[in-house]
């Protein structure tokens, strides 16, 4: 497993994970978030010749720009849920405007009713957005995924499990040739026990991407507790990683108030407990094969 710096000459491994957006809640651009980045969630997984994106926060815009010179792309998009920080980048996703591209979207049922397609369309109407989704010319299909579903994207196996978050939220385990990546964001840990659904996704995974929005101190702060807000901590994530024998733990979905200095300190503290732990940053590539 190796990290590769972000540049225009990357040689992408056969199976890789690349981070385009790592923030939760809202983008956090500025001089204090340069190292880790300020875009909301978007993770690219390449495996078995397929390009699989997970979530389309504001980070998907930069990913889309990286695809412009490759017409005719088949892209698969897994949605964890439809909170705004996970869908807000879609109207700015360049490849969706090109007729030669094909986009397959998978996501959980919409808790308020309606279709997955409606979720994307409804954020692209006045007064929220100047042009409708109909202007996008890519061939798009939308498929519903239920908790515990198992399916394939080409040769890649996908397992979906429900997470402990508001609305219907899914975590995913992506497996190819016996190598697995678990994506667990957004979720809140269960006090005093390990979440069986999270364990099912993480068991023996080579990489666990985990919602570590808070520290234990922030989560339990008596003056401003975060319990019930639908997110977890890196300390709880490391418990999952240890119990599930995870190869590498990656903290993710950073609080927008956590600046570079704060996250550098978090990484130091994590690595005192687990040398294979790291804090996700925009441009991080983890090669698996």
Secondary structure, DSSP 4 states (H G I P E B T S, - for coil): -EEE--STT----SSEEEEEE-B-SS---STTSTTT--PBPEEEEEETTEEEEE--STTHHHHHHHTTT-TT-EEEEE-S---HHHHTTGGG-GGGG-TT-EEEEEEPPPTTSS-HHHHHHHTSSTTT-SS-GGG--SEEEEEE--TT-EEEETTEEEEEEE-SSSSS-EEEEEEETTEEEEEE-S--PBTTB--HHHHHHHTT-SEEEEE--B-HHHHT-SSS--TTSS--BHHHHHHHHHHTT-SEEEEESB-TT--HHHHHHHHHHHHHH-TTEEE--TT-EEE--
